[in-house]
Amino acid sequence: MAITPVAPIFVTEEFAQLHDELLQLLRGLAPADWHKPTVAGAWTVKDIAAHLLDSDIRRLAFQRDNLPPVPPDNPISSYQDLVGFLNQLNADWVKAMRRVSPPLLTEFLASTGPQVADLFRSLDPFGKALFGVAWAGEMESANWFDIAREYTEKWHHQQQIRDAVGAPSLYARKWLHPVLDAFLRGLPHTYREVPATDGIQIIFRVTGEAGGAWTLRREADAWQLYRGEETDAACVVAFDQDTAWRLLTKGLARAEAAARVTITGETALGQPLLGMLAVMA
């Protein structure tokens, strides 16, 4: 199979449909389900739903309505400063939303979700995004990547709720493949300090209905990402789709991830994946 350059990811319509799946899920929860713990740290199911509402409101306020973003209390001079600022914003919102009932929270989401989808439909996919995809190393991104990043947020948080309450996973290719494709756009940034001679290739093979193959190739002293794979690879990293999304969203400890990922060839070239994240952390 020949490799081809990665192409833009267009998920505007899937974004709207994913929101419909969320509403159906939340409306079917029993009262006790809202208080169940999740893998998202100390957050319960209700806390995750509140966070999803927060992301909708921020998007509408800042991008559609041109409200200036909340300024940080302290200067942001590093990636970790940005992460700390965002974590505090998230914590403040979730704490405040604990006084809001699940039915009211669901009603709010039913209102904001379609508005965000309409906003995304109105944007030029190749125009400058409001936010760069920082975990992929981009200070400035195109709208299509920002929207794809937002889709990954909505999908993986909904999946965390599904895990917590025992609801069916959204692992069909329609839902999960765009998530994996977007997540793996962070590979060149993850490998930015990994030296190699030009022409060295690393294959990342994700098994399962939503999976595929991606190749990281060293060119002109930088790493470039491609779709597909060729036979001439120095290293092959193989893992299933369940491992992929959990690993890249802090859902697996490094030791557990290492046990679920198979690295062949020059194993040192596969190790950076085990520390990779496609969320702000």
C-alpha positions as CSV (number, residue, x, y, z in Angstrom):
1,M,0.0,0.0,0.0
2,A,1.4,3.4,-1.0
3,I,1.5,6.3,1.5
4,T,-0.3,9.5,0.7
5,P,-0.2,12.9,2.5
6,V,-2.8,13.3,5.3
7,A,-5.9,15.3,4.1
8,P,-8.2,17.6,6.0
9,I,-10.9,16.0,8.2
10,F,-14.4,17.3,7.7
11,V,-16.8,16.3,10.5
12,T,-19.4,19.1,10.7
13,E,-22.4,16.9,10.0
14,E,-21.1,14.1,12.2
15,F,-20.6,16.7,14.9
16,A,-24.3,17.4,14.9
17,Q,-25.2,13.7,14.8
18,L,-22.9,13.0,17.7
19,H,-24.7,15.6,19.8
20,D,-28.0,13.8,19.1
21,E,-26.4,10.6,20.4
22,L,-25.4,12.5,23.6
23,L,-28.9,13.8,24.2
24,Q,-30.4,10.4,23.7
25,L,-27.9,8.9,26.1
26,L,-28.5,11.5,28.8
27,R,-32.3,11.4,28.6
28,G,-32.1,7.6,29.2
29,L,-30.0,7.8,32.4
30,A,-31.4,6.8,35.7
31,P,-31.0,9.3,38.6
32,A,-28.2,7.3,40.1
33,D,-26.3,7.2,36.8
34,W,-25.6,10.9,37.0
35,H,-23.5,10.4,40.1
36,K,-21.4,7.5,38.9
37,P,-17.6,8.0,38.8
38,T,-15.7,8.1,35.5
39,V,-12.1,7.8,34.3
40,A,-12.0,11.6,34.0
41,G,-10.3,12.1,37.4
42,A,-12.8,13.2,40.1
43,W,-15.5,14.0,37.7
44,T,-18.9,12.2,37.7
45,V,-21.1,11.6,34.8
46,K,-22.9,14.8,35.6
47,D,-19.6,16.7,35.8
48,I,-18.6,15.6,32.3
49,A,-22.0,16.6,30.9
50,A,-21.5,20.0,32.6
51,H,-18.1,20.3,31.0
52,L,-19.6,19.6,27.6
53,L,-22.1,22.4,28.1
54,D,-19.2,24.7,29.1
55,S,-17.4,24.0,25.9
56,D,-20.5,24.8,23.9
57,I,-21.1,28.1,25.7
58,R,-17.5,29.2,25.4
59,R,-17.5,28.4,21.7
60,L,-20.7,30.4,21.1
61,A,-19.7,33.3,23.3
62,F,-16.2,33.7,22.0
63,Q,-16.5,32.8,18.4
64,R,-20.1,33.6,17.3
65,D,-20.8,36.5,19.7
66,N,-17.2,37.9,19.8
67,L,-17.0,38.0,23.6
68,P,-13.3,38.5,24.5
69,P,-11.9,35.4,26.2
70,V,-11.5,35.5,29.9
71,P,-8.0,36.8,30.7
72,P,-5.8,34.7,32.9
73,D,-4.9,35.8,36.4
74,N,-1.2,35.2,35.6
75,P,0.7,35.5,32.3
76,I,0.8,32.4,30.1
77,S,4.3,31.9,29.0
78,S,4.4,28.1,28.5
79,Y,2.2,25.2,27.4
80,Q,1.9,24.1,31.1
81,D,0.7,27.6,32.0
82,L,-2.0,27.3,29.4
83,V,-3.0,23.8,30.7
84,G,-3.2,25.1,34.2
85,F,-5.3,28.0,33.2
86,L,-7.8,25.8,31.3
87,N,-7.9,23.3,34.1
88,Q,-8.9,26.0,36.5
89,L,-11.6,27.3,34.2
90,N,-13.0,23.8,33.8
91,A,-12.9,23.2,37.6
92,D,-14.7,26.5,38.4
93,W,-17.5,25.7,35.9
94,V,-18.0,22.1,37.0
95,K,-18.2,23.2,40.7
96,A,-20.8,25.8,39.9
97,M,-22.9,23.5,37.8
98,R,-23.3,21.0,40.7
99,R,-26.3,23.2,41.8
100,V,-28.0,22.5,38.4
101,S,-30.3,19.5,38.0
102,P,-29.7,16.8,35.4
103,P,-32.9,17.6,33.5
104,L,-32.0,21.3,33.4
105,L,-28.5,20.5,32.3
106,T,-29.8,18.2,29.5
107,E,-32.2,21.0,28.4
108,F,-29.3,23.5,28.2
109,L,-27.3,21.0,26.1
110,A,-30.3,20.5,23.8
111,S,-30.2,24.2,23.1
112,T,-26.5,24.8,22.7
113,G,-25.5,21.8,20.7
114,P,-27.4,22.7,17.5
115,Q,-26.2,26.3,17.7
116,V,-22.6,25.1,17.8
117,A,-23.2,22.8,14.8
118,D,-24.7,25.8,12.9
119,L,-21.7,27.9,13.8
120,F,-19.3,25.3,12.4
121,R,-21.4,25.0,9.2
122,S,-21.0,28.7,8.7
123,L,-17.2,28.7,8.9
124,D,-14.8,28.5,6.0
125,P,-13.0,25.1,6.7
126,F,-9.7,26.6,5.5
127,G,-10.0,29.9,7.3
128,K,-8.1,30.7,10.5
129,A,-9.5,29.0,13.5
130,L,-10.3,30.8,16.7
131,F,-8.0,28.4,18.6
132,G,-4.9,26.6,17.5
133,V,-4.6,22.9,18.2
134,A,-1.9,23.2,20.8
135,W,-1.5,19.4,21.5
136,A,-0.5,19.1,17.9
137,G,2.0,21.9,18.2
138,E,0.0,24.4,16.3
139,M,-0.3,28.0,17.5
140,E,-2.5,28.7,14.5
141,S,-4.8,26.1,12.8
142,A,-7.4,25.9,10.1
143,N,-11.0,25.7,11.1
144,W,-11.3,22.1,9.9
145,F,-8.7,21.0,12.4
146,D,-10.2,23.1,15.2
147,I,-13.6,21.5,14.5
148,A,-12.1,18.1,14.3
149,R,-10.4,18.7,17.6
150,E,-13.7,19.7,19.1
151,Y,-15.3,16.6,17.7
152,T,-12.7,14.4,19.5
153,E,-13.5,16.2,22.7
154,K,-17.2,15.6,22.3
155,W,-16.7,12.0,21.3
156,H,-14.2,10.9,24.0
157,H,-16.1,12.6,26.9
158,Q,-19.4,11.0,25.7
159,Q,-17.6,7.7,25.6
160,Q,-16.4,8.2,29.2
161,I,-20.0,8.6,30.2
162,R,-21.0,5.5,28.2
163,D,-18.3,3.5,29.9
164,A,-19.4,4.7,33.3
165,V,-23.1,3.8,32.9
166,G,-22.6,0.6,30.7
167,A,-24.1,2.1,27.6
168,P,-23.0,0.8,24.1
169,S,-19.8,2.3,22.8
170,L,-19.7,4.5,19.7
171,Y,-17.0,2.4,18.0
172,A,-18.5,2.3,14.5
173,R,-16.1,3.7,11.9
174,K,-18.4,6.6,11.2
175,W,-17.9,7.8,14.8
176,L,-14.5,6.7,15.9
177,H,-12.3,6.9,12.7
178,P,-12.4,10.7,12.6
179,V,-11.3,10.8,16.2
180,L,-8.3,8.5,15.6
181,D,-7.4,10.4,12.4
182,A,-7.4,13.7,14.3
183,F,-5.6,12.4,17.3
184,L,-2.7,11.0,15.2
185,R,-2.1,14.4,13.6
186,G,-0.2,15.0,16.9
187,L,2.5,12.5,16.0
188,P,4.9,14.9,14.3
189,H,4.8,17.2,17.4
190,T,5.2,14.2,19.8
191,Y,8.3,13.1,17.8
192,R,9.7,16.6,17.2
193,E,12.8,15.9,19.4
194,V,13.3,12.3,18.3
195,P,16.4,12.2,15.9
196,A,16.5,10.0,12.9
197,T,18.1,10.0,9.4
198,D,16.0,11.1,6.5
199,G,13.9,8.3,5.0
200,I,13.3,6.5,8.3
201,Q,9.7,5.4,8.6
202,I,7.5,4.4,11.6
203,I,4.2,2.7,10.9
204,F,1.3,3.2,13.4
205,R,-1.3,0.5,12.7
206,V,-4.6,0.7,14.6
207,T,-6.8,-2.4,14.4
208,G,-10.6,-2.5,14.5
209,E,-13.5,-1.3,12.4
210,A,-12.4,2.3,12.9
211,G,-8.7,1.8,12.5
212,G,-6.2,2.2,9.7
213,A,-2.5,2.8,9.1
214,W,-0.5,6.0,9.4
215,T,3.2,6.5,8.6
216,L,5.6,9.0,10.2
217,R,8.5,9.7,7.8
218,R,11.7,11.7,8.5
219,E,12.2,14.3,5.8
220,A,14.5,17.3,5.8
221,D,15.2,17.0,9.5
222,A,11.5,16.9,10.4
223,W,8.8,14.3,10.8
224,Q,5.9,14.2,8.2
225,L,2.7,12.2,8.6
226,Y,1.1,10.2,5.9
227,R,-1.9,7.8,5.5
228,G,-1.2,4.2,4.7
229,E,2.0,2.2,5.0
230,E,4.8,0.7,3.0
231,T,7.0,-2.3,3.6
232,D,10.2,-0.4,4.3
233,A,9.7,0.7,8.0
234,A,12.2,0.8,10.8
235,C,9.5,0.3,13.4
236,V,5.9,-0.8,13.5
237,V,3.6,0.2,16.4
238,A,0.4,-1.8,16.5
239,F,-2.6,-1.3,18.9
240,D,-6.4,-1.7,18.8
241,Q,-8.9,1.2,18.5
242,D,-9.9,0.9,22.2
243,T,-6.3,1.2,23.3
244,A,-5.8,4.1,20.9
245,W,-8.4,6.5,22.2
246,R,-7.8,5.7,25.8
247,L,-4.1,6.1,25.6
248,L,-4.3,9.4,23.9
249,T,-6.9,10.9,26.4
250,K,-5.1,9.9,29.7
251,G,-7.3,6.8,30.0
252,L,-4.4,4.4,30.4
253,A,-1.4,4.4,32.7
254,R,1.8,4.1,30.8
255,A,2.5,0.5,32.1
256,E,-1.0,-0.6,31.0
257,A,-0.5,1.1,27.6
258,A,2.8,-0.6,27.1
259,A,1.2,-4.0,27.7
260,R,-1.5,-3.2,25.1
261,V,0.8,-1.8,22.4
262,T,3.1,-4.0,20.3
263,I,6.3,-2.4,19.0
264,T,8.5,-4.3,16.5
265,G,11.7,-3.3,14.7
266,E,13.7,-0.4,16.3
267,T,11.6,-0.4,19.5
268,A,13.0,2.9,20.7
269,L,11.3,4.6,17.8
270,G,7.9,3.4,19.1
271,Q,8.3,4.4,22.7
272,P,7.3,8.1,22.4
273,L,3.7,7.0,21.5
274,L,3.3,5.7,25.0
275,G,3.6,9.3,26.4
276,M,1.6,11.0,23.7
277,L,-1.6,12.9,24.5
278,A,-4.2,14.4,22.2
279,V,-5.8,16.5,25.0
280,M,-4.6,19.5,26.9
281,A,-2.7,18.0,29.8
